[in-house]
Structure formats: structure tokens, C-alpha cells
Amino acid sequence: MKLKSRKNNKFWLIKSEPDVWSIEQQRMSGKKGATWDGVRNYQAANNLRKMSVGDRCFFYHSNIGKEIVGIVEVIKSAFPDKSDKSGKFVAVQVRFIKKLKVNVTLENIKKIKQISHLSLLKQPRLSVMPVDYKSWKIICKIGKVS
């Protein structure tokens, strides 16, 4: 499956601990996808609000592995996060697109000068972050996905 970028779509990186929600669990959620909720950092929540249907996201396993393992697509833009009693936070719905053929580790990302500006390196605790198109293409190339 070719990953076609549409002009108006944006690119993101979303993090999950694989022992809480893994790329395999995301794959198993099928066409209906899964709700990406529980984000309580205001900057990350604002990034969720900026997501649009069709945007692509790298799926990053945090803590265990520390690597980009797959790609998901936003299929429903921001809506109230049902797990948030305060009503301040939002969630999005994402659907599995594909696993990377080669996982892209944080260690490898740190070695690539052209992507040294990524929030993943500058704000490592942020769970939802934008990725520019040039960095997206570089990571896809390393991950051996087109």
C-alpha cells in the first residue's frame, strides 16, 4: 500500500506505551479504529485539536522500545474525551494503516541531523506532536515504507 500524502493533510507522531496500547492492538481494532484519548497535557491536547480527517501519524512505542513502529490515519477529528470528567480535553479516532518494515528507534533518530529539530528530541515527554513533511519522508525511508 502506497502512502499518498494529500496536500492539505498534516503529519503527526503519537505515543503509546506498548504494554498499554500497542501497534498490534491498533491493527486489531480494524476499520473502525480506536479512540486516542487520555491525553492530559495541554500542548498535546491542542495538537489533537489541530488534527484533521486524513492526517497521518507515526505510531511510537514509548518507554518500552522507544521506536516508531507504524502509521495510523485520523478518521475522526477532535471530539470530547469521554474519559475526562472536566470536559477540557479531546480525543481523536485513528485507524491502523501499516507497520514499518524496519522500526525507527529513538537512538537512530538522534543520529540524523536533518531531523534533529523534531519535538520528539526537543520535548521528549510530549505525547502528541507535529512532524514536518521532510522529516516524515526521511523516517518513512528509514522505516522502508513508501
N, C-alpha and C positions, 0 to 999 in steps of 0.2 A: 504494500500500500504506500503510494507516494504521499508525502505530507505537503500538500499545496497550501501556500500561505495566501490568504486573501488580503488585498490592500489595506483594508480598514481594521483587520484583526491585530491584536496585540499579543505579546508573549509574556509568560509568567513562569515563576518557579514556586511550587507549593511543597511544603514539607510535612512529612508524617513519620512517626516512629513506626518501623515495620512490625513491631510486636503489638501495636495498637491498630494500625490500618496499613496494610502492605499493598504493593502494586498487584500482587496476585488476588487479594481481596477486591481491589478495584476492578480488575479484569472480570472477576466472578459476578460483579454487580450488573453486568450486561449492558444492554442498550439504554435502560432507564438510568444508568449511572448511580452515583451516590452523592448525598449531600455533604458538602465540605463545610462543616460547622465547628463550633467550639473555639473559634479564633477570638481572643480577648485582648490582643494588642491593638491599640487604636490605629497605628500606621498600617499594620497588616489588614485590619478590617477596612480601612479606606482603600487599600489595594483591591480587596474583594469587591467593593462598590464600583470600582473602575472597570471591572471585567465585563465583557460582552459575550453574547452567544457567538460561538465560533472561535473565540480566543483559544490558543493552545498553551498548555502548561507543562513544564517539566515536572515529573513526579520524583521527589527527592526523599530518600530514606535518611532520616536524621538519627543521631545518637548511635544506632547500630548500622554500620556500613558507611554512613556519610557519603552517599553517592546518588547521582541521578540514574534512575533505573527505568524510566518510561515516560510516556507522553499521554496526557489526557486532554479533553476538549471541554470547554464550558458549554453546557447545553441549557442552562437556565441562569440568567443573571441574578444579581443580588436580591434576596428576599429576607424577611425577618428570620433570625436564627431561633428556632423553637427551644433550643437548649439554654437560651439567655433569658432569665427572668426579668432583667432590667429593661429589655426591649431596645437596647442601644446597638446591638451587634447584628450582623447579617451573615448569611451563608450563600453559597452558590451550588449548583448541581454540576458535577463533572462526570464525563464518560471516558472509559479506557479507550485509547487509540492503539497503542503498541508499546511493547517493551523495547528498550535499546538493545541492539545486538551485543554491544560492549558497554557495561556500566561505566559512567564517568565519575571517578572519585573526586572528592574534595582535594585530595593531595595532588591529583593531576591538574585540576582547575587552577590551583595556586601557582603552577609552573608555567601557565600560558599568559604571556604578557598582554596579548590583545584583549583578554577578558578580565584583567586584574581590577577593573573598575566595578565589577558586579557586586550587588548588595550582599550576595552570598559570602563574599570575603570582607566587605566593609561593615556589614551588620549581621553577623552570623546567627544571632538569636531571632531574627525576623522570620516569620513562618510563611509569609506570602509576599513575593517581591516581583517587580518587573524585570524582564530580560529584553535587552535591545535585539533587533533583528540580526545584526552582525554576530553577536555572541550566540544567539540561537543557532545560526548556521554553523558556527565553529563547533559548538557542542554536539550538534547533530552529526557532523562529520566524524568527530571523535567516537561517538556512540554508534557509528556505522548505520545510520538511518537516513533515508532520503526524504 
